[in-house]
Amino acid sequence: MAKKMHLAWFMNFTPDEWRAPFGQGGYPWDGRFYIEMAQTLERACFDYIMIEDKLMVPQTYGGSRDFALKNAMMVPKHDPAPLATAMGMATSRLGVVATMSTMAYPPFLLARLCSTIDSLTRGRFGWNIVTSAEDLAAKNFNMEKLPLRETRYEMAEEYMEVVNKLFDSWDKDAVVLDREKGIYVDPTKVRTIDHVGKHYQVRGPLNTVPSPQHRPIYVQAGASPRGRDFAARFADSIISVASGVAEMKAFRDDIRARADKAGRDPDEIKVLFCITPTLGETEFEAQEKYKRLVSSDYFITDTLASISAITEIDFSKFDLDKPLPEKLVTNGESGSLDKFQQWGSGKTLRELVVSGGGGLVSSVELIGTPDQVAERMGEVMEEVGGDGFLVTTPVLRVSRRYLTEVADGLVPALQKRGLARTAYSHELLRDNLREF
């Protein structure tokens, strides 16, 4: 019997595919386009939709903000939390995950917000945990630059300790609603946390009622050894961009080993790998579509601007038709940089952009008809061992056409092979993730 895979969608609250047909037209700010997207993905029985976020206007590529603003590259970018709430209130089973930075939110504020949204979405909220990776973002929060990566993870570990204490500051049955005795909350079931640590001092208790999940699901994308330890310790779902099937399997095996070492059940952590499938009615049509994409005027510059923004390395200064002059390092998103630069491959910068089969967010090449791609996805999961895929587009811009191709083409092909769910079995996001 085929083993089912989990499916999620990766997006951000930025303009849709505004330069091509079948988009919203580049002005999705009332949220309706993305709410309709969530409803479509729920119809396709996706586990969750995750909204990425950044807290700055990029200005690394070309040394100015001009390219990012002219091309809507990572800006404008609106706040994911209100959109996640709207999506959740317009659906009944799909999980909604918002990215929020430990740098930007004090622990109490974040825990309160997560608890509120989880209640509003009836137990389907998730928090994508990030520490932020750009000095430009740090400058918006009373800092000159980010702490070193190791320090950020040290702070994040204490941060998680605090928010978990806050979620536990109310017993699940603290709200008694005893009208006869006139008691709304049993005071004996609410307590302070009195946390005093190296980086945070928080008294508590939280001032929200326990939400349906008690805490949101935690999503994380740690790639470095320290990041993997963090994810294995805290995450319910881990997202990753790998370079091929062997690397996907190695990553998942490593995460499961780290989870076991941390005293967790590895099966409680669902690892989802980013993919950018290119679909067509025939294999030839799909291949031609892919060729048009990677040869378009904006694909290479958009990809380089994106990697520049998240690493704060200006890739416009490198010759497109020569290999990178040296192995690059960053205090930003090091995993994304290592995946992109493929150090030692000898590829030119242009080849690095094109060879990923989907920009910075593709783990394995998937080009063909829905049946061909579904078959390949099943083969990949069989070899990797699980747990599923995070679907997106090369530079995260989405059109109605692409959404339809996935929801009404690829997903039915997966379902008829027994590889994807055809209905939700549970109301809570955590329960749907742990179903298989």
C-alpha positions in Angstrom: 0.0 0.0 0.0 1.3 3.4 -1.0 2.5 5.7 1.9 0.8 9.1 1.9 2.8 12.2 1.8 2.1 15.6 3.4 1.5 18.6 1.2 2.0 22.2 2.1 2.3 25.5 0.1 5.0 28.2 0.5 4.2 31.8 -0.3 4.5 35.4 0.9 2.2 38.4 1.1 3.8 40.1 -1.9 2.5 40.9 -5.4 1.4 37.8 -7.3 2.7 37.0 -10.8 1.9 40.5 -12.0 4.0 40.4 -15.2 2.3 37.4 -16.7 -1.2 36.2 -17.6 -3.5 34.5 -15.1 -2.3 36.5 -12.1 -4.3 38.8 -9.9 -2.7 41.8 -11.6 -0.2 42.7 -8.9 -2.5 44.3 -6.4 -3.6 41.5 -3.9 -3.5 43.7 -0.8 -7.1 43.2 0.3 -6.2 39.5 0.7 -9.0 38.1 -1.4 -6.7 36.4 -4.0 -4.7 34.7 -1.2 -7.9 33.7 0.7 -9.2 32.1 -2.5 -5.8 30.4 -2.8 -6.3 29.0 0.7 -9.8 27.7 -0.1 -8.4 26.0 -3.3 -5.6 24.3 -1.3 -8.1 23.2 1.3 -10.2 21.6 -1.5 -7.0 19.8 -2.5 -6.5 18.7 1.1 -3.2 20.4 1.8 -1.9 20.2 5.3 -1.0 23.9 5.6 -0.1 27.0 3.8 3.0 28.9 5.1 3.5 32.6 4.7 7.2 33.7 4.6 8.2 37.1 5.7 11.1 39.6 5.8 11.3 42.8 7.9 13.2 45.2 5.5 13.4 46.6 2.0 16.3 44.9 0.2 19.1 47.0 -1.1 22.0 44.6 -1.5 21.6 43.7 -5.2 23.3 46.5 -7.2 23.9 48.5 -4.0 20.5 50.2 -3.8 16.8 49.6 -3.3 16.0 50.4 -6.9 15.9 46.9 -8.4 13.8 45.5 -5.5 11.3 48.3 -5.7 11.0 48.4 -9.5 10.6 44.7 -9.8 8.6 44.0 -6.7 11.3 41.7 -5.5 10.6 40.9 -1.8 8.9 44.3 -1.5 6.1 45.3 -1.0 5.7 42.6 1.6 2.7 42.8 4.0 2.4 41.3 7.5 1.6 37.5 7.4 -0.2 37.3 10.7 -3.4 39.1 9.7 -3.5 37.3 6.4 -3.1 33.9 8.1 -6.0 34.8 10.3 -8.2 35.8 7.4 -7.2 32.6 5.5 -8.0 30.5 8.6 -11.4 32.1 9.1 -12.3 31.5 5.5 -11.5 27.7 5.7 -12.3 24.9 8.1 -9.4 22.3 7.9 -6.4 23.9 6.2 -3.6 24.9 8.5 -2.2 28.4 8.3 1.4 29.2 9.3 2.8 32.7 9.7 6.5 33.6 9.9 7.4 35.7 12.9 10.8 36.7 14.0 12.2 36.2 17.5 14.1 39.4 16.9 11.0 41.4 16.3 8.5 40.1 18.8 9.0 40.0 22.6 8.1 36.5 23.8 4.9 37.5 25.6 3.6 39.4 22.6 4.2 36.5 20.3 2.7 33.9 22.6 -0.4 36.1 23.0 -0.7 36.6 19.3 -0.3 32.9 18.5 -2.8 31.9 21.1 -5.3 34.4 19.8 -4.9 33.3 16.1 -5.1 29.6 17.1 -8.4 30.3 18.8 -9.7 32.4 15.8 -8.8 29.6 13.4 -10.2 26.9 15.7 -6.9 25.1 16.2 -5.2 25.4 12.8 -2.4 28.0 13.4 1.3 27.5 13.1 4.3 29.7 13.8 7.3 29.5 11.4 10.2 30.3 13.8 12.9 32.6 12.4 15.6 34.6 14.0 16.0 37.0 11.0 19.0 36.9 8.8 19.6 40.4 7.6 21.4 43.4 9.2 18.9 45.6 7.3 16.1 44.1 9.4 18.1 44.5 12.6 18.4 48.2 11.9 14.6 48.4 12.1 14.7 47.1 15.7 17.1 49.3 17.5 20.2 47.4 16.4 23.1 48.2 14.1 23.5 44.6 13.0 22.4 41.1 13.9 24.1 39.0 16.6 26.2 36.2 15.3 24.3 33.1 14.2 25.3 31.1 17.3 24.1 33.9 19.5 20.9 34.1 17.7 20.2 30.4 18.2 21.2 30.7 21.9 18.6 33.5 22.2 16.0 31.5 20.3 16.4 28.5 22.6 15.7 30.6 25.6 12.9 32.4 23.7 11.2 29.0 23.1 11.6 28.1 26.7 9.7 31.3 27.6 6.9 31.0 25.2 6.3 27.3 26.1 6.1 28.4 29.8 3.6 31.1 28.8 1.4 28.6 26.9 1.5 26.3 30.0 0.8 29.2 32.4 -2.9 28.3 32.1 -4.1 24.7 32.6 -6.2 23.4 29.7 -9.3 23.3 32.0 -8.7 26.7 33.6 -11.8 28.2 32.1 -14.7 26.8 34.1 -17.6 29.2 33.2 -19.5 28.3 36.4 -22.5 30.6 36.2 -24.0 29.4 39.5 -20.8 30.2 41.5 -20.0 33.2 39.3 -16.5 31.9 38.4 -15.2 32.3 34.8 -11.6 31.2 35.4 -10.3 29.0 38.2 -7.5 31.1 39.7 -5.7 28.0 41.0 -5.1 26.9 37.4 -3.3 30.1 36.3 0.2 30.9 37.4 3.1 33.2 36.8 6.2 31.8 35.0 8.8 34.2 36.7 11.4 33.5 34.0 14.7 35.2 34.6 17.3 34.2 32.0 20.4 35.5 30.2 18.3 37.2 27.5 14.7 37.4 28.7 12.9 38.3 31.8 9.2 37.5 31.7 6.7 37.3 34.7 3.5 36.0 33.0 1.0 34.5 33.1 -0.4 34.8 29.6 -3.7 36.7 29.5 -5.4 34.6 26.9 -7.5 31.5 27.3 -5.8 28.2 26.3 -6.3 27.8 22.5 -7.6 24.6 20.9 -4.0 23.3 20.2 -2.8 24.8 23.5 0.2 26.1 21.4 0.6 26.5 17.7 2.5 24.0 15.7 6.1 25.0 15.3 7.7 25.1 11.8 11.4 25.6 11.3 14.0 25.5 8.5 17.3 25.0 10.3 20.1 23.9 7.9 23.3 24.4 9.9 24.2 21.8 12.6 23.0 24.2 15.3 19.9 25.0 13.3 19.1 21.3 12.9 19.5 20.7 16.6 17.1 23.6 17.3 14.6 22.2 14.8 14.8 18.7 16.1 14.2 19.9 19.6 11.2 22.1 19.0 9.6 21.8 15.5 6.5 19.9 14.5 7.3 20.3 10.9 10.7 21.2 9.3 11.0 22.6 5.8 14.2 22.2 3.8 15.7 22.8 0.3 18.0 20.0 -0.6 20.1 19.3 -3.8 18.7 15.9 -4.9 17.3 12.8 -3.5 20.4 11.6 -1.7 20.7 14.9 0.2 17.0 14.8 1.0 17.3 11.4 2.6 20.5 12.4 4.5 18.8 15.5 5.9 15.7 13.7 7.1 17.7 10.8 8.6 19.9 13.4 10.4 16.9 15.3 11.8 15.3 12.0 13.0 18.6 11.0 14.7 18.9 14.4 16.4 15.2 14.3 17.5 15.8 10.8 19.1 18.9 12.1 20.9 16.8 15.0 22.2 14.3 12.6 23.7 11.5 13.1 21.1 9.6 10.7 18.9 11.0 11.3 15.4 7.6 10.4 13.9 6.2 13.6 15.5 8.4 15.7 13.2 7.3 16.0 9.5 10.1 17.0 7.1 8.8 18.7 4.0 11.0 19.5 1.0 10.6 22.5 -1.2 9.7 21.8 -4.9 8.7 23.9 -7.9 7.0 21.5 -10.3 6.6 22.5 -13.9 3.4 20.9 -15.3 2.1 20.6 -18.9 -0.4 18.5 -20.8 2.6 16.7 -22.4 6.1 16.3 -21.3 7.3 18.4 -24.3 5.0 21.2 -23.3 6.3 21.1 -19.7 9.9 21.1 -20.9 9.2 24.1 -23.2 7.5 25.9 -20.4 10.5 25.4 -18.1 12.9 26.6 -20.8 10.8 29.7 -21.3 11.0 30.4 -17.6 14.7 30.0 -17.1 15.5 32.0 -20.3 13.2 34.9 -19.4 14.6 38.3 -19.0 13.7 38.5 -15.3 14.4 35.0 -14.0 18.2 35.3 -13.6 18.1 38.8 -12.1 15.2 38.0 -9.8 17.0 34.9 -8.5 20.2 36.8 -8.0 18.4 39.7 -6.3 16.7 37.2 -4.0 19.9 35.4 -2.9 21.5 38.8 -2.5 18.8 39.9 -0.1 18.9 36.9 2.2 22.7 36.6 2.3 23.6 40.4 2.0 26.1 39.5 -0.7 25.8 41.6 -3.9 25.7 39.0 -6.7 25.5 41.7 -9.3 29.2 42.2 -9.0 30.0 38.7 -10.3 30.4 37.8 -13.9 27.4 35.7 -15.0 29.5 33.5 -17.3 32.3 32.7 -14.9 32.4 30.6 -11.7 32.2 32.4 -8.4 35.8 33.5 -7.5 35.7 32.1 -4.0 33.5 30.2 -1.6 31.2 32.8 -0.1 30.1 32.9 3.6 27.4 34.9 5.3 25.9 35.7 8.7 22.5 35.5 6.9 20.9 32.4 5.4 23.9 30.2 5.2 21.9 27.1 4.1 20.4 28.9 1.2 23.8 30.2 0.2 25.5 26.8 0.3 22.7 25.3 -1.7 22.9 28.0 -4.3 26.7 28.3 -4.8 27.3 24.5 -5.2 31.0 25.2 -4.3 33.4 23.0 -6.2 30.9 22.3 -9.1 32.8 24.6 -11.5 29.5 26.0 -12.7 29.2 29.6 -13.9 26.9 31.9 -12.0 24.4 31.7 -14.9 24.5 27.9 -14.6 24.0 28.1 -10.9 20.8 30.1 -11.4 19.4 27.8 -14.1 20.6 24.4 -12.9 18.5 24.3 -9.7 15.3 23.3 -11.6 13.4 26.0 -9.8 15.6 28.8 -8.4 16.5 28.8 -4.7 13.6 26.6 -3.6 13.8 23.4 -5.5 15.0 20.1 -4.0 14.5 17.9 -7.0 13.6 18.5 -10.7 10.0 17.9 -11.4 9.0 18.6 -15.0 6.2 16.8 -17.0 2.6 15.9 -17.0 0.7 15.7 -13.7 0.9 11.9 -13.9 4.6 11.9 -14.6 5.4 14.4 -11.8 3.1 12.5 -9.3 4.9 9.2 -10.1 8.3 10.9 -9.6 7.2 12.4 -6.3 6.1 9.0 -5.1 9.5 7.5 -6.1 11.3 10.3 -4.3 9.3 9.9 -1.1 9.9 6.1 -1.2 13.6 6.6 -1.4 13.7 9.5 1.2 11.4 7.8 3.6 9.0 10.7 4.0 7.4 13.0 4.9 6.2 15.3 2.1 6.6 18.4 0.0 6.3 22.1 0.2 5.1 23.4 -3.1 6.0 26.9 -4.4 7.3 28.7 -7.5 10.9 29.7 -8.2 10.6 33.3 -6.9 7.4 32.7 -4.9 5.1 34.5 -7.2 2.0 32.6 -8.0 -0.7 32.8 -10.7 -4.2 31.4 -10.7 -3.1 29.1 -13.6 -0.3 27.5 -11.6 -2.5 27.1 -8.6 -5.1 25.3 -10.7 -2.4 23.1 -12.3 -1.3 21.9 -8.9 -4.7 21.6 -7.2 -6.7 20.2 -10.1 -3.9 18.4 -12.0 -1.1 17.2 -9.8 -3.0 16.6 -6.6 -5.6 14.3 -8.2 -2.8 12.4 -9.9 -1.2 11.9 -6.4 -4.6 10.9 -4.9 -5.4 8.2 -7.4 -2.0 6.6 -6.5 -2.9 6.7 -2.9 -0.1 9.2 -2.2 -2.2 12.1 -0.9 -5.2 12.4 1.3 -8.6 12.8 -0.2 -10.2 14.2 3.0 -9.2 15.6 6.4 -9.6 13.2 9.3 -9.2 15.8 12.1 -10.0 19.4 13.0 -6.7 20.4 14.5 -3.6 21.1 12.4 -1.4 19.1 14.7 -3.6 16.0 14.5 -3.7 16.1 10.7 0.1 16.4 10.6 0.5 13.4 12.9 -2.1 11.3 11.1 0.5 9.6 9.0 
